[in-house]
């Protein structure tokens, strides 16, 4: 074999290896392991039908990775403790940006608590105090949320306690996570059982949008203070959580959030979620 042939063959082999390099890199890219609940509609559902599942897929794609969902049949509140902290998966979508259990990314959206009322009913203001108006007496809310606090300070909590417990069939809440399903809040307003629902917008936007009668969502101003002057936040930045020692992945996700912003915004818009400008 001549020196020229040897050099030519080496060059061809080198070129072939170079041309295949992107495919090898793509093959080598590890999937983004996403902690996900199969029972946390509308955020996360089996078959990746939740809107946060779709955001996770978009973010992973901008990283050159595939979203691999690690499913739990428990509510999302348990994902950090039972999955992320045990290295079963690497990211949790939809954590508050100040969640102390995780290292959080920059926010990928911000929204807040809303009043949900019939569209043909009286206009309601945007202050939490408007829940105290005499037009509204029966409220559907979720337990242990700012919505419940609003009822307490508006003087409507005691008269609604039994009704809200009935929405979970009076199930005992002691030592057990019990919550009113988000779609049930909206159905209560549609069916006339409740005059109003007070809920986090992303919990209920899907059900407001698909309701059988027109409903109105009114964003509540973030000006709720307790009698002792302590602020109760009503607007929240939503972020992605990683383990506290995984700053590298956090930084990669921050870059991916920027790149995936058009897809994230499109998903939120399709879901009907009213968004605010993030603080972060």
C-alpha positions as CSV (number, residue, x, y, z in Angstrom):
1,X,0.0,0.0,0.0
2,X,1.4,3.4,-1.0
3,X,2.0,6.2,1.4
4,X,-0.6,8.2,-0.5
5,X,-3.2,5.4,-0.2
6,X,-2.5,5.1,3.5
7,X,-2.9,8.8,4.1
8,X,-6.0,8.9,1.9
9,X,-7.6,6.1,3.8
10,X,-6.8,7.6,7.1
11,X,-8.3,10.9,6.0
12,X,-11.4,9.2,4.8
13,X,-11.8,7.3,8.1
14,X,-11.2,10.5,10.0
15,X,-13.8,12.3,7.9
16,X,-16.3,9.5,8.5
17,X,-15.7,9.6,12.2
18,X,-16.1,13.3,12.3
19,X,-19.4,13.1,10.3
20,X,-20.8,10.5,12.7
21,X,-19.7,12.5,15.8
22,X,-23.0,14.5,16.2
23,X,-25.0,11.2,16.0
24,X,-22.7,9.6,18.6
25,X,-23.1,12.6,20.9
26,X,-26.9,12.6,20.4
27,X,-26.9,8.9,21.3
28,X,-24.7,9.5,24.3
29,X,-26.9,12.3,25.7
30,X,-28.5,11.0,28.9
31,X,-32.3,11.6,29.3
32,X,-33.6,14.3,31.6
33,X,-35.1,12.3,34.5
34,X,-38.3,14.1,35.5
35,X,-40.0,13.4,38.8
36,X,-43.7,13.3,37.9
37,X,-47.0,12.4,39.5
38,X,-49.6,10.6,37.5
39,X,-52.4,12.0,39.7
40,X,-51.7,15.7,39.7
41,X,-54.0,17.0,37.0
42,X,-53.8,19.5,35.3
43,X,-50.0,19.8,36.0
44,X,-49.0,16.1,35.5
45,X,-50.9,13.1,34.3
46,X,-50.1,9.6,33.0
47,X,-49.2,9.6,29.4
48,X,-47.6,13.1,29.9
49,X,-51.0,14.8,29.4
50,X,-50.4,17.5,32.0
51,X,-49.2,21.0,30.9
52,X,-46.0,20.7,33.0
53,X,-45.3,17.4,31.3
54,X,-45.4,19.3,28.0
55,X,-43.1,22.0,29.4
56,X,-40.7,19.4,30.6
57,X,-40.5,17.8,27.1
58,X,-39.8,21.3,25.6
59,X,-37.1,22.1,28.1
60,X,-35.4,18.8,27.7
61,X,-35.5,19.1,23.9
62,X,-33.6,22.4,24.0
63,X,-30.9,20.6,26.1
64,X,-30.6,18.0,23.4
65,X,-32.1,15.4,25.8
66,X,-35.2,13.5,26.1
67,X,-37.6,13.8,29.0
68,X,-37.8,10.5,30.8
69,X,-40.7,10.6,33.3
70,X,-40.2,8.8,36.6
71,X,-43.8,8.3,37.6
72,X,-45.4,8.3,41.1
73,X,-49.0,7.5,41.9
74,X,-48.8,9.9,44.9
75,X,-49.6,13.6,44.8
76,X,-46.8,15.9,43.7
77,X,-46.2,17.1,47.2
78,X,-44.2,13.9,47.9
79,X,-42.0,14.0,44.8
80,X,-39.0,15.9,46.4
81,X,-38.9,13.7,49.5
82,X,-39.6,10.3,48.0
83,X,-38.0,10.7,44.5
84,X,-35.7,13.6,44.0
85,X,-33.9,13.3,47.4
86,X,-33.5,9.5,46.8
87,X,-31.9,10.1,43.3
88,X,-34.7,8.3,41.6
89,X,-35.0,11.3,39.3
90,X,-33.3,14.7,38.8
91,X,-35.8,17.5,38.4
92,X,-39.2,18.5,39.7
93,X,-41.2,21.0,37.7
94,X,-43.6,23.5,39.3
95,X,-41.9,24.2,42.6
96,X,-42.2,27.7,44.1
97,X,-39.0,29.6,43.4
98,X,-38.3,29.9,47.1
99,X,-38.9,26.3,48.0
100,X,-36.2,25.5,50.6
101,X,-36.2,21.8,49.9
102,X,-34.5,22.3,46.5
103,X,-32.1,24.3,44.5
104,X,-34.5,26.2,42.2
105,X,-34.0,27.5,38.6
106,X,-35.1,30.9,37.4
107,X,-38.9,31.1,37.2
108,X,-40.4,29.9,33.9
109,X,-43.8,31.6,34.7
110,X,-45.6,33.4,37.4
111,X,-49.3,33.5,38.2
112,X,-51.5,34.0,41.2
113,X,-54.8,33.3,43.0
114,X,-58.0,34.1,41.2
115,X,-61.7,34.5,41.9
116,X,-63.7,32.3,39.6
117,X,-67.3,33.4,39.2
118,X,-70.1,33.1,36.6
119,X,-69.4,35.4,33.6
120,X,-73.0,36.7,33.7
121,X,-72.8,37.5,37.5
122,X,-71.9,40.8,39.1
123,X,-68.4,42.2,38.6
124,X,-66.1,41.5,41.4
125,X,-63.1,43.6,42.3
126,X,-59.5,42.4,42.4
127,X,-58.9,42.9,46.2
128,X,-59.0,39.9,48.5
129,X,-61.4,41.8,50.6
130,X,-64.0,41.6,47.8
131,X,-64.6,38.0,48.8
132,X,-66.5,39.6,51.8
133,X,-69.2,41.2,49.5
134,X,-72.7,40.1,50.3
135,X,-73.2,38.8,46.8
136,X,-71.0,35.8,47.6
137,X,-71.8,33.4,50.4
138,X,-70.8,29.9,49.3
139,X,-67.2,29.4,48.4
140,X,-65.2,26.4,47.0
141,X,-61.5,26.5,48.1
142,X,-58.7,24.0,48.6
143,X,-57.4,23.3,52.1
144,X,-54.4,24.9,53.7
145,X,-54.1,27.5,50.9
146,X,-54.2,31.3,50.8
147,X,-57.7,30.9,49.6
148,X,-58.7,29.5,52.9
149,X,-57.0,32.4,54.7
150,X,-59.0,34.8,52.5
151,X,-62.2,33.3,53.7
152,X,-61.1,33.5,57.4
153,X,-60.2,37.2,57.1
154,X,-63.3,38.0,55.0
155,X,-65.5,36.4,57.8
156,X,-66.7,33.6,55.5
157,X,-64.7,30.6,56.7
158,X,-66.9,29.1,59.5
159,X,-70.1,29.1,57.4
160,X,-68.2,27.4,54.5
161,X,-66.2,24.8,56.5
162,X,-68.8,22.1,56.3
163,X,-69.4,22.6,52.6
164,X,-65.7,22.3,51.7
165,X,-65.3,19.2,53.9
166,X,-68.2,17.7,52.0
167,X,-66.2,18.1,48.8
168,X,-63.9,15.4,50.0
169,X,-66.7,13.4,51.6
170,X,-65.7,14.5,55.0
171,X,-62.5,12.4,54.8
172,X,-60.3,12.7,57.8
173,X,-57.4,15.1,57.1
174,X,-55.3,14.1,60.1
175,X,-51.9,12.5,59.2
176,X,-53.0,12.3,55.6
177,X,-52.8,14.6,52.6
178,X,-56.3,15.3,51.6
179,X,-57.2,17.9,48.9
180,X,-60.2,19.1,46.9
181,X,-59.7,18.2,43.3
182,X,-59.3,21.4,41.2
183,X,-61.9,20.4,38.7
184,X,-64.4,19.9,41.5
185,X,-63.9,23.6,42.5
186,X,-65.0,24.7,39.1
187,X,-67.8,22.3,38.8
188,X,-69.3,23.7,42.0
189,X,-69.4,27.1,40.4
190,X,-70.8,25.8,37.1
191,X,-73.5,23.8,38.9
192,X,-74.5,26.7,41.1
193,X,-73.5,25.0,44.3
194,X,-70.9,27.7,45.0
195,X,-71.1,31.4,44.3
196,X,-67.3,31.6,43.8
197,X,-64.2,29.5,43.8
198,X,-60.9,30.9,45.0
199,X,-57.9,29.1,43.6
200,X,-54.4,29.2,42.2
201,X,-54.9,30.1,38.5
202,X,-52.9,27.2,37.1
203,X,-54.8,24.7,39.2
204,X,-58.1,25.6,37.6
205,X,-57.5,27.4,34.2
206,X,-58.0,24.2,32.2
207,X,-61.4,23.6,33.8
208,X,-62.5,27.2,33.5
209,X,-61.7,27.1,29.8
210,X,-63.6,23.9,29.2
211,X,-66.5,24.6,31.5
212,X,-70.0,24.1,30.2
213,X,-71.0,27.7,31.0
214,X,-68.9,30.8,30.7
215,X,-66.9,31.7,33.7
216,X,-64.8,34.7,34.7
217,X,-61.3,34.5,36.3
218,X,-60.2,37.6,38.1
219,X,-56.6,37.9,39.3
220,X,-56.5,38.9,43.0
221,X,-54.0,41.7,43.8
222,X,-51.0,40.6,45.8
223,X,-51.8,42.8,48.8
224,X,-53.1,40.4,51.4
225,X,-51.9,41.0,54.9
226,X,-52.9,39.4,58.2
227,X,-54.0,41.5,61.1
228,X,-50.5,41.3,62.6
229,X,-49.0,42.8,59.4
230,X,-47.6,39.6,58.0
231,X,-48.0,39.4,54.2
232,X,-49.7,36.3,52.8
233,X,-48.4,36.0,49.2
234,X,-51.0,35.5,46.4
235,X,-48.6,35.6,43.4
236,X,-45.9,32.9,43.0
237,X,-43.0,32.3,40.6
238,X,-42.9,28.7,39.4
239,X,-39.5,27.1,38.8
240,X,-37.7,23.8,38.3
241,X,-36.2,22.2,41.4
242,X,-33.0,20.1,41.5
243,X,-31.0,18.6,44.4
244,X,-29.2,21.3,46.4
245,X,-25.8,20.0,45.3
246,X,-26.6,20.0,41.6
247,X,-25.8,23.6,40.6
248,X,-24.5,22.4,37.2
249,X,-27.9,21.0,36.2
250,X,-29.6,24.1,37.6
251,X,-27.4,26.3,35.3
252,X,-28.1,24.1,32.3
253,X,-31.8,24.3,33.0
254,X,-31.7,28.1,33.3
255,X,-30.2,28.3,29.8
256,X,-32.8,25.8,28.5
257,X,-35.7,27.9,30.0
258,X,-34.6,30.9,28.0
259,X,-34.4,28.8,24.8
260,X,-37.7,27.1,25.4
261,X,-39.6,30.3,26.3
262,X,-41.7,30.4,23.1
263,X,-42.8,26.8,23.6
264,X,-43.4,27.4,27.4
265,X,-45.5,30.5,26.7
266,X,-47.5,28.7,24.0
267,X,-48.3,25.8,26.4
268,X,-49.4,28.2,29.2
269,X,-51.6,30.2,26.7
270,X,-53.2,27.0,25.4
271,X,-53.9,26.0,29.0
272,X,-55.6,29.4,29.6
273,X,-53.4,30.4,32.5
274,X,-53.2,34.1,33.1
275,X,-49.5,34.9,33.6
276,X,-47.6,37.7,35.4
277,X,-44.1,39.0,35.0
278,X,-41.8,36.8,37.0
279,X,-39.8,38.4,39.9
280,X,-36.7,36.3,39.2
